[in-house]
Amino acid sequence: MRDRGADVVAVARVAVPVPLPQPFDYLAPAHGNLPPPGSRVLVPFGPRRLVGLVLGHAEVAESESLKHIERVLDVALIDSDLLELLRRARRYYAFAPGEAVNLLLPGALRRVKPFRAGPPDRLAITAMGQAADVGRARRQAEVLEWLKPGPMTRAELLDRGASAAVLRKLLDKGWIGSASAAAESAVEPGPELNSEQRTALAFILASRYRYRTFLLAGITGSGKTEVYLQAARALLRRGRQILILVPEIGLTPQLIRRVEARLGLSAAVYHSDLSEGERLACWQAAGSGQARVVIGTRSAVFLPLRRPGLIIVDEEHDASFKQQDGARYHGRDLAVMRAHLLGIPIVLGSATPSLESLNNATAGRYQQLSITRRAGTAEPARWSVLDLRGQRVSMHPALLGAIERHLGEAGQVLIYRNRRGYAPVLICPSCGWTADCQRCDAHMTVHQSAGRLQCHHCGAERRLPPRCPECGEPELHTLGAGTERLEQQLQARFPGVPVHRVDRDSMRRRDQFSRLLTEIRRGQPCILVGTQMLAKGHHLPGVTLAAVLDVDQALFSADFRAPERLGQAVCQVAGRAGRGRRPGEFILQSRQPEHPLLAELCRSDYLGFARRLLEERHAAALPPAVALAMLRAEAHDPKRACEFLESAARCLPRSDLRVQGPVPAILTRRGGYSRFQLWLQARERQRLLHLLPGWVEHLHSLPEARRVRWHLDMDPTEI
């Protein structure tokens, strides 16, 4: 207890990037005052010096152990709205205050040594460049020609074959220069909105000066993006900024081009695949107001905005919005929180809304805006289910016949298989040996072209064995088909047709996927085979047939979210077909064609399917009917993980929480660690939120905590 007579001193509460449960107290700089909250500071931390962020001020008992702030780097760099968003996020997700530095500051501003910015990240041809005589400098001439249609990023130019030396020479000559994020261009007129789109737009614009959350639930191809763009254009005319969040980097190139063409403004881009200089430039442009349109992945929710007017979350249902390490926040939910703090509208758009968002709409917290028909004259694809029972092939003969028919009619075909590699199992037919990962409870996937076995959970790799390690059998068999095997089968079956594989193995280079999409949109017959990269919001007007090859595993998964994800994936893939002038067809293969979930999907729209799932979640007391937090622990020795979780459960205050566990994770052993969980459920979310911060802080002091790796996950999306 503090001595009432002791002297007190004013200190700054500073978050530093370390995984500890509290901020640290620092005295004012030796020759200055305490910097205000939001200031970026350099502080001594043990033997190191770290960049920290001032979260607030306090008075504490004077102590010789207190250190001074070494230097104030930026005064009040982070505004009060963002600090309040961080405070609420920390309370809700119970993450360490040091994560504030990682969330609010780009990497360039977290460096102790000052960051030296490189050449401009977005380049344009100058007037001098337009009139330049390049002579025999062929490479320079190519770059100037590429830039004539409009600005390009440095990365795009390098991917096309430009060298850093050529770009440097052109910059030195003044023939190219930085393209302003606010540069205006001619506006491309969009299609006329139908009555449902106009109604949705009117509701959004009626709330342009106040907070409101809209759930824009429109079937695939219904023109949700046109509604976004019309709302954005109206607010841009009033001098406001627009923040658009997308789930993955792969969605940004096509959206950037469409947004820039329709709004007549260059968009600033923010995601993890950019260089430090590119991220810093976007962060600064957003904070100054120079970037009037910002497109980014989940981390962009923490960007400073000078004149915010509207937030849009595209494909709001996508699991990629949930951060799975560090501060385990959900980008969509924090976007809603931020819009509330800023007093501006937010639009959550999806053809397959999450059950969480539908539940909020049902409860009246969100306003649902529905678009039930496709834009223009396009009609939803015709569905059919093929029974794979008795078939020993990965593609039903009727599906192969449909592919041949659509290709013969100059259509394009999309085949969805959410499993990359050649085959998921390698087995010995003589002794039954299987190629299992030595560190995970999982089989290793065969990657035939690389001659490797790979674990898709921990990343472990080894060479394909020439014979069975157990009995020496020389003929090992592969079971199942991944995208690599399907690609080979389709190339053999349709030799005159291009087959494009789209997965993480085939799309390794930056901009490679974007280039493929551009080629596909030329409309030539082809077959696309790939993972969920193909199913996420891409407009492919030439696709007339789409197929999902295997959904049976999701029908019997132990994960309560599996049916929801199944419905979303199936409807998203079906929505790729028939978006142009020609009618579309969708085929679903299953060995359980009479399963109730598949029957529900086939006879109703996604919203009807989702409402049925929502009723089941309420009946089973599962999220979103209840609040769920999960304490996870992992250790090489499973006993230690369980002991920690048991101790954690014992120190929970008596309450009306429902506590389950320790229970093993679905994939119990991963990367050599045994993983267990403690489930905490509460009917009243506030009850859970009231308990978590103090409980998590206490967990750090448990002796068992030092022998395991652990974290808390609020509203987990993976079990």
N, C-alpha and C positions, 0 to 999 in steps of 0.2 A: 504494500500500500504506500502511495506517495506521501511523503512528509509535507504537511500543510505549510510548514515554514520554509520549505526548500524554494530556491529561486527557480523561476520558469523562464524559458527562452522560446522565441518564435522560430519555427523550423518549416522547411518545405518538405512535403510528402512526395517523394520522387519514386516513380516506377522505373526500374532498371530491368533489362532483358535477362532475367534469371528465373528459374522455375520455383520460386519461393512464395509462400502465401500472403506476404504483406509488403507494402511499399517501405521505403527506408527514409529516415529523417536526416536532413542535412541543414546545416546553418547557411546563412546568406554568404555570398562571396566575400572574401576578406575586405574588399573595397567597394561594397555595393549593398543594395537592398535585396530582400527576398524577391525573386522573380514571380510574376503572377502565374496562376494555373494555366496550363497549356504551353508553358515555355519549354524549349529544348535546351538541356543543360549537359555539361560534361562534369562527371563526378568521379572521385576515387572510390573504388570498390575492392577491398582487399589489396592485393598487389597490382590490380588492373585499373584502368580508367575506362569508364563506360559512358555511352550517351543515354541519358534518361529523360523522362518527361515529368514535369511537375503536375501532380494531380490536385494538390490543394495545400493549405497551410494548417498548422496546429501549434499549440503551446505544450511543451514538455518540460520535465525537470531537467535543469542544466546538468550536463555530464561531460566529462573529459573525453568520452569515446565519440562524441559527435564530431563529424568532419564538415568542412566547408565545401560548398559547391565550388568547383575549380573555375568554371567559366560558364556564363550564360551565352548560348549559341544563337538562340532566336527567342525574342520576347513574345509571349502569347501567340505562338505559331498555330496552335490548335484552338479553335473557337469554342465557346461555351456549349453550343448545341452538340458538337462532337464529343466533348468531355462528358456531357450528360448521357449521350447514347452509350458511351463506354461504361459509365457508372451502372446504368441499367443492365447492360449486357453482362458485366461482371457479376452483378447480383443474381441474374437469371441463370447464367451458365456456370457460375462459380469457378471461373478460371483465375489463374495467378495474375496479379496486377502487372507483372513484367510483360505479359502478353500485350499490354496496351501499347508498348513501344513498337512491337512488331505489326500491330493492326493499324495504328494511326500514322506511322512514319514509313515511307518507302526505304528500301535498303540503303540508298545513297545518303539518306539523312540519319542513318543509324551508325555510320562509320565514325570512328574517332578521328581519323585523318580526313581532312576536307576532300570531298568528292570532286574530281575534275571531269566535267562533262565532255563527251566526245563530240563528233560531228553531228549536225542536225539529224533527227530521226525520221523526219518527213521532208522530202525534197521536191522541189518544183523547178521547172525550167524558167530562166529569167528572160527579159527582153533581149539582153545581150546574147543569151544562148540561142534565142529564136533566129537571130540574124547572123550567128557565128559561121565562119568558114572553117570547118574542122580539117580540111585537107585530107591527108592520108590516115588520120587518127580514127581508124575504123571503130574501135571500142568506144571512144568518146561519142562518135556519131550515133552508135546504137543506143547509148544511154539517153542522149538528147531526144532521139526518136521515141523511146519508151515513155518519156516524160511529157511529150506533146499533148496527149489526150487529157492529162491531169496529174496531180501530185501522186507520188508513190513513197512508201516507207523505204528506208535504207535496206531493211531486211529483204523486202521484195526485189529490190534491184540486185542485191547480192545473189539471191536465189536464181535470178534470170541469167546470171553469168558475169555481171559487172564485178570489178575488183575494187578493193578499198583504195588502191593507188589511183585508179581512174576517177573515182568519185572525188578524191582529194584534189586532183588536178583541175577538175571542172569547178570545184568550189573556189579554188585559188584564182581561177580565171574570171570568176563571177558569172559563169554561164549557167550554173544552177545555184539554188539557195534554199533556205528554210521555208517550208510551206506553213503558213499560219494556220493553227487549228480553227480559227474563226473565219478563214477565207470563204467568201461567198461565191456561188456559181449559179448558173441558170437552174430554175426549179423545173423538174420533170413532172408534168401533170399526171395525176393518178386516176384510177378508174372511178366512176361514179358509185357512191355508196348505196347499198340497198336499204330498205326500211329498217331492218334490224340493226345494221351498222350505224345508221343515222341516229337511232334511238340510243344506242350505247354511247355514241359520241356526245350527244346532248346531255346525258347524265353526267359524264365525266367533266365536261366544260362548265356545267352548272355548279360544280364544286371546286372550281379552279382557284378560289381564294381561301379554301379551308381544307382541313384534313378529312379524307374519306377513303376507305379501301373498297375498290371495285374488283370483283372476281369476274373476269371476262371469259366465260366458258363458251367457246365456239368450236364446232366440229372442225376437223382438219380441212384446210382449204376454204374456210369461211371468210377469210379476209380480216383476221384479228390485227395483223400488222398494219393494215390500212387505217384501222381505227386508232391505233397508237400514233401513227404518223400525222393524221389530221388533228388529233389532240395536241401533239407536240408542236405542230406548225402554229396553232392558235396561241400557245403560250410563248413560243419564240417571238412572235410579233409583239408580245408585251415585255420583251427583254428578259425573259426567265430562262433558266438552264434546265436541260432535260437529262436525267440519268437513266440509262437503259441497262438492266442486268440480264445477262444470258448465262446458261448453266456451264457451258464449256467453250474453250477457245475455238473449236472447230466450227461453231455457229457464227463466229464474229465476222469472217470475211464477207460472206454474202449479205449479212445484215448491214454491215458498214456501207457497202456499195449502194444498197437500196435506200438506206437512210440518207446518205449524202445526196443521192440523185433526187429524192423526193423533197428534202428540206432545203437543198441548195447551200448546205454548210458542210465543211469538213468536220468529221467526228474525231474526237480524241479517244484513244483506246487504252484500256488498262487491264492487263492480265499477267499471269506469272511467267509466260513464255517470252516476255519482253526483256530487254537488257535493263540494267539499273538506270542508265541514262534515259531510256524511253519511258520508264515508269515515273521517274522524277519529273520529266517534262510534262507528262499528263497530269500529275499531281499538282504541279505549280499552275498549269493552265486552268485546271478546274477551280483551284482556290482563288485565282485572280479574276475568274469570270470570263477569261479569254476563250476557253473551251465552252461553247454554248451547248454542245451535245456530247455526252460522254457515254461510251459503250464499254462495259467491262464485266468480268466474272464476279464471283461473290465478294472478293476483297474490295471491289470498287464501292461497296456500300459505305466504306469509311473514308471516301475521298472528301476533301473540303469542297464546299460549293458556295460561291459568292451570292448568286441570286437563284436559288432553287425554285422550280415551278412544278415539276412532275417527275415521279419515279415510275418506271415500267419494269416489271419482272416478267420476262418472256419464258415460257415453258416452266411455270412456277412449280410444277409437280416434280421436277427433276431432282434426283437424289444428289446430284453434283453440287447443289447449293449448300449442302451440309459439309462443314469442315470436319475432317476425320482425325486431325491431330492438333496438338497445341490447344488453342482456344476453340472448343468444339461448338461453334455457333452455327446458326442456320441463316444464310444470307437473305432468304426471302422474309423470314420473320423479323430480322433486324431492319430490313428495308421498310417494313410496315411500322416498326417502332420509330424509325428515323422520320418517316413521313408525318407521323403523329407529332413528333417534337418540332418539326419545321412548319406544321400547319398547312401542308400541301396534299393534293390527292395522290394516290398510288393505284396503279392498275396491275393486277396479277392475271396474266393471260395463259390459257392452256386449253387444248382440246380434251385433255384427260386430267382434270383438276385433282389435286391431292385430297384425301379424305379430311385432312386437317382444315383445308380451306373451305371445303363443302360444309363441314361442321360449323365453321365460323359464319358462313352464309346462312345456314339454317337457324343459328342462334341470333341472327340479326346484327352481328358485329361487322360483317362484310355485306355489301350489296352485290347480288349476283346479276350479271348482264349476260343473257344467252343469245347466241347466234346459231340457229338450227339448220341453216341451209348454206351450201357452198356459194362462193362468190361467182358471178357470171352465170354461165349455163352448165357448169360442171355438176355432176351428180355423184353421190357416194358410191364407192365400189360395191359390186355384188359379191356377197360372201358365200363360201362353201367350206365344208370340213371333210377331209379325206381320212379314212380309217387305215392306219398303218399296221393293224394287227395281221399277222401272217406274212408281212413283207420283210424281207431281209436286206432292204436297200434303204439308203438315206433319203431318197426322193421317190415318191409314189409314181408309178407309170402314168397315172392321170395328170399329175403335176408336170411331168416331162412333156406330155402331149399338149398341155396348156401353154407351156413355154414355147414349144415349136409353133403353135398357132399364133401367139402374140408376136413372135419375131417375124413370122411370115407376113403379118399385117403391119410391119414396120414399127412395131411397138418396142418399148424397153421393159426389161424384167428386173425386179428386185427380189433377191432371196435373202432372208434374215436368219442368221444362225448365231446366237450369242455365245459362241465358243470359238476362239481363235486357235490356230495350230492345225496340224494334220489330223490327229486323233487323240481323244482324251485318255485312252487306255492302251498300254502295251502289255500283252499277256503271252505266256508260254502255253501252247496247247497240250503239252505233255504233262507238266507237273503243276500247272496253275499259277506259277510265279507271275507277279505283276510288278511293273516299274513304279514303286512308291517313293514319295519324297521321304528322306531320312529325318527331316526336321518338321514335317507337317503330317497331319492325318489326311492325306490326299494322294491321289495318283499324280504322276508326272505326265505332262502332255507331250506327245510326239510332235516335233517340228522337223518334218522330213527334209525340206530344202536345206536347212542348216545342219542336218545330221545330228540333232541334239534332242535331249529330253529336258523339259523345263517345268518347274513348279510355278504355277500362276498365282500362288499365294505368297511365297517367300522369295521367289526369283532364282532359286537354286537351279543350276544347270549341270548336265553331264553328257558325255557322248552316247549316242545310240549303241547299245551292246550288239556285237556281231552274232551272239548266240545267248541262250539262257544262262545266267550266272549260277543257277541252281543245278540244272541237269545237263547243260550243254546242248540242248535242242537248237539246231541252226535256224529253224523257221519260226520266228516270233510273229504273232498276229496283232493287228491293230483293231480296236473296237471303237465304233462310233465315228463321227465325221465332224471335223472342225472346218473353218472357212478355207484353210489351205487345201484340204482334200476335196471339198466341194468345188473349188476353183478348178482343180485338175479334172474332176469328173465332168463338169460342164464344158470345159475346153475340149475334152474328148468327144462328148455327145454333140456339141455344136461347133465344129472346127472352124467354120467361116465367120463366127461372131465374136467380137471382142468381149472378154470376160474380165471385169475389174474387181479385184478384191479390196475391200475397205476394212482394215482393222489396224491395231497399233503396230503390227509387224510390217505391214505394207506401206503405211502412211507415216514414215519416220521423219521426212524432211519438212521443214517449215514451208507452208504454202502449197504443199503437194496435194492435199485434199481439195483445197480451193481450186487448183488448176483442173483437177479431175472433174469437179462439179461443172466448171465452165465447159469442158469438153462434152460432158453428158448432155448439157442443155442445148447443144447443137442439134439434138434430136435423132442421131443415127441409132439404128437398132444395136442393142448391147445388153449384156447381163451384168448386174451388180450383185455381188455376194459379199455380205459383211455382217459385222456386229452392230451394237446399238449406235455406233457412229452414224449409221445410215438412217436410223429411225427418228432422229431428233430435229424435227422442224424444217427439213430441207424441202424446198419447192422444186420438184422434178417433173415438169409437165409432160415429158415423154414417156414416163412409166405408166404402162397400162395393166401390168400384172405384178402383184406383190404376194409373197408367200412367207409364212413362218413355219419352220421345219419341225421344231420340237418344243413343246411347252409342258410336257408331262411331269418333268422334275418339279416345276413350280406348283403343280396341282397338289403335291403331297409334301411340300416343304414344311419344316418345323417353324419357320419364320412366319409370324402372323401377318407380316406385310407382303408376303409372296403373292397372294391372289391380287392385291391391288397393283403390284408391279407387273404381273402378268397381263391384266386388263389394259394397263397403260401401254405396254410394249405392243400388244396385239393391235390395239386401236391406232396407235401411232404408225405402225407399219402399214396397216390397211389404208390409212389416210394418205400414203404416198402414191397410191394408184388412182388414175382417172382424174388428175387435177387439171389436165388440158382439155382439149375439145373432144377427145375420144373417151368412151366409157371405160371404167376400170373394173378389174376383177381381183378378188382377194381369196387366197387359199390357205387354210390352216390344216396342218398335219398333226394327228394325235393317235396314240394307242388307247385313249380314253375318250372317244368322241361323244359318249353319252354323259360325261361328267357334268353335274349341275352348273358349275361355273362357266364351262364352255357353252352350254345351252343358253345361259343367261346372256352371255356376251353376244351370241349370234342372233338372239331374238329381240334385243333392245339396244338402245344407244348406250354409250358409256355412262352417262349420268344415271340411267336406271340401274345399271350394274353397280355403280359406286354407291348409290343409295342403299341397295341390298347389303353391301359390305359394311356400310356405316351402321345399319341396324344390328348386324352381327357383332360389330365391335362394341356397341353399347350393351348388348345382351351379355357379352363375355367380359365386360369391364376392362377393355383394352383401349389404348389411345386411338382416336382423340377423345374418347368418352372419359378417360381419366388421365391425370398427369403421370408421366413415367420418367424416372431418373435411374440410371444404371451405373453402379460402381463396378469397374472392371479391374481385375488384378491378374498378373501373369508372372510366372517364375519358372525356372528350369525344373524345380521340384514342385509338383502340384500341391503337396501338403502345405507349403509355405503360402501359396496363393489363397488357399482355403482358410488357413489360420488368420491371415490378415482380414479377410472378409468377415469371418466370424467375430473378430474383435471389433471391427467397424460396426457390425450390427448391434453388438452389446452396448456400445456407447451412444446409440441413437436415443434421444429423449423419448420418454413415453408419449405416444401420440396415437392418432387414428390412422397412421400410415400402415399400409400393407407391405410387409417385407418378405421377400422370397429369396432363398439361396443360403449359401453359395450353390449355384448351378453351373454346369459346364457350358461354355460357348458352343454353338453349333459345330464349328471347326475347333475342337478342343485344343489340339496342339498345332501351333503355327510358328515357324521360324525357330524351333527348338524350345519354345515357351509353352507351358500349359496354361490355358486361359479359363478363368471362372468369373462369374458375375453375381452381383447382388442387385435385385430389383426392388425399387422403392416406388410404390404407387399411392396416389391420393386422389380422392374425388375433388377436393378443392386445391387447385394449383397453388394458391397463396400459402396454404399450409405447408406445402413442400418447399416453396421458395423461402419461407421464413426459417426453416430448419437448416437448409443446406449450407449457407456460408460458414456458420460457426462450426458445424459438424465437419466440413471439409478441412477447415483450419486445424481442428483437433486431430484429424487423421494423421497429419504430418508428424505429430508427437508420439504416435504409437510405435513401440519397438519393432513390431512386425512390418511397418511401412518401409523400413530401410532395407528389407530383404526381398522386396518385390517391386515390380513396375506397376503403377496403378494410375487411374484417372477416373473422373466423374464425367458422365455424358448425360446431359439433360435433353429430353426428347430424342432418344437415340433412333437412328434409322437403320442400324445394323445390329443384329444379335448373334 
